[in-house]
Amino acid sequence: MIQKILDEALAGDNVGLLNPTTEAPHHDLESALSPFSSRVSSSLVEQVLKRCRNLGVSAHRFFLWAEKSVPNFTHSTHTYQVLVDVLGASREFPLMWVFMFDTKDDVGRRKNIHPKLFRLIFTSYCKANLPFDAIRAFHRMPDFGLTPNVDDLDHLLFSLCKNGFVKHAQSFFEEQKPNYPIDPKTYTILVNGWGDEGNADEAMKLFDEMTKSGCSLDILAYNALILCMCKCGRIGSASRLLKELRVRGLKPDASAYAPFVRAACEVNDVHAVVRVLEQMRRYALVLNVYTYNCVVKLYCRSDMVDEAYGLLDEMIRAGAKPDTWSYNSIMAVHCGRCEVNMAMKLLKRMDEDSCLPNKHTYNMLLKMLIYVGRFKRAEEVSEGMERCGFHPSVTTYSVVVHGLCMKKGKLGEACQYFERMIDEGIPPYVCTCEILRDRLLRARLTDRVKVLMEKMRQSTSCSIRDLACVMEVDDRWHRKHGHLIN
């Protein structure tokens, strides 16, 4: 495996690209790598380690081989961090600690013990649903010559909250806060955590504690609590916080208003959205693209397509460049209404605005064009899709095959697209096989069904061969569907 990595890397730009599927035998690794030892660079080692993300044991062995066998080679501190991250991501926790202790015990390597290593360990344990192990790792930092500080505490609390262990984070915070100079950032992490849990009462309790403890309240703390209140449906409390923020002399930013916009979009309250946007315009505040997209979707759901286009223009003027999903929301409306010209104009505008369509954009267009019988235009869109580097996926093929099956005189073209999908090794959906089979049988084209079934049986794809049985017509099929060909 590693030999293949280095063969590919050294034949190209000396940057390894790993796509591992199996591990090399242990006894072959060193002998397989030894011919390349004189040409291995630090950047190559890092690339290989990063692509070994699910192969912690192999990554560790490669790391040791490079350290031992490559002439005049020394791993960087960043390489140590990459390996710890890989070992944690692959849940090789015992091996990770062996590596950590080996590093600590080696005088030459000890300089690479850095708080960043432990922050990676916190994250790995939390992602593995092992919050107590993450907390134990925090307590082990002094064993490695590191004195935990409030930044390390914040990283641990953030990892716990982000992975759903807010109660663990809160409990550990209560235990540790006498030992550290707690600042608004720490409280804000926990407030965000309780907001994600939908517990506004706990978030407010922390905010009140922060106020009483003498911590200087900042805009981030207020934004976190406003977001929490909006998520929990307590818009009135969030509005009072926004006013309090100004009373304290703090200037609201776009992040203070965004939760109000998203909350109003969730309940389809167009008037509330418009009010918030007007207020933001007075202060020249610009939302992020994600929040603008929520408004675009709301306008489209509310049959306000002109307003959606106006918001696209506003985004561009404000420097919040619309993304593909901004346009797709409007495209869905045009396609749903079968407005071919408007849809094609929007596709052209995407090109003019330097926004690449995605597969969903093309699938919507193709489905509409086939439905309304604009087959030549559908072919042009399909060709444009491939020019943009989007090769048809199973979804795209299914959209085309299903659409053509529903159109009189287009069954032959449906078969051609189906065969192209098989030739490209793309397993079709079961429903696609069934629809095409039934349409062919209704047209008394049983021989064509047999040809397609045989083509599937000869495919190099196991999944396609397994699906060939779906095309088979037996006695059970005749009992259930015989009326189709009577």
Number of C-alpha atoms within 10 A of each C-alpha: 19 23 18 15 20 26 16 16 19 15 10 11 9 17 21 26 20 20 13 16 10 9 12 14 9 10 8 12 18 18 11 15 22 14 11 15 17 12 12 21 16 14 15 20 20 23 19 22 27 20 17 25 21 19 21 24 17 20 25 19 14 21 19 12 16 21 14 13 16 17 12 8 15 14 18 14 15 14 20 22 22 21 24 28 24 26 29 26 21 17 18 16 18 11 16 21 16 11 17 19 15 13 18 18 12 10 9 9 16 16 11 19 20 17 19 17 20 25 22 21 27 29 25 25 23 23 19 16 15 15 23 15 17 26 20 11 18 20 12 15 18 11 10 16 12 13 13 16 12 17 15 18 22 22 19 27 27 23 27 30 25 18 16 18 21 24 15 15 24 21 10 15 21 9 10 13 13 9 10 13 10 19 16 18 17 21 24 25 24 27 31 25 29 26 26 18 19 17 17 24 14 17 24 18 12 19 23 11 13 20 13 10 11 10 16 11 19 15 15 17 21 23 26 24 26 31 28 28 27 24 21 18 16 15 19 11 13 25 17 11 18 20 12 13 19 11 10 10 8 15 13 19 17 15 20 24 23 25 22 23 24 22 22 23 21 11 10 17 14 16 11 16 21 14 11 15 20 12 13 18 10 8 12 11 16 21 21 16 17 16 16 24 25 20 26 27 24 24 23 21 14 12 12 15 19 12 14 23 18 11 19 21 14 16 19 12 10 13 12 17 18 23 18 16 20 23 23 23 21 24 25 19 19 22 21 15 12 17 15 18 11 16 24 17 12 18 22 13 13 18 12 10 13 12 18 14 19 15 16 16 21 22 22 20 27 25 22 25 24 23 17 13 14 13 15 11 16 19 14 11 19 20 13 13 19 11 10 11 9 15 13 18 16 15 14 19 22 23 19 23 25 21 21 24 23 16 14 8 10 14 19 13 14 22 20 12 16 24 15 13 20 21 15 13 16 17 22 19 14 12 12 18 23 14 15 23 25 20 17 21 19 16 12 14 14 15 11 15 22 16 12 21 21 16 16 25 18 14 18 13 16 13 15 22 18 13 18 20 15 14 21 15 16 9 9 9 10 12 9 9 15 13 9 14 15 8
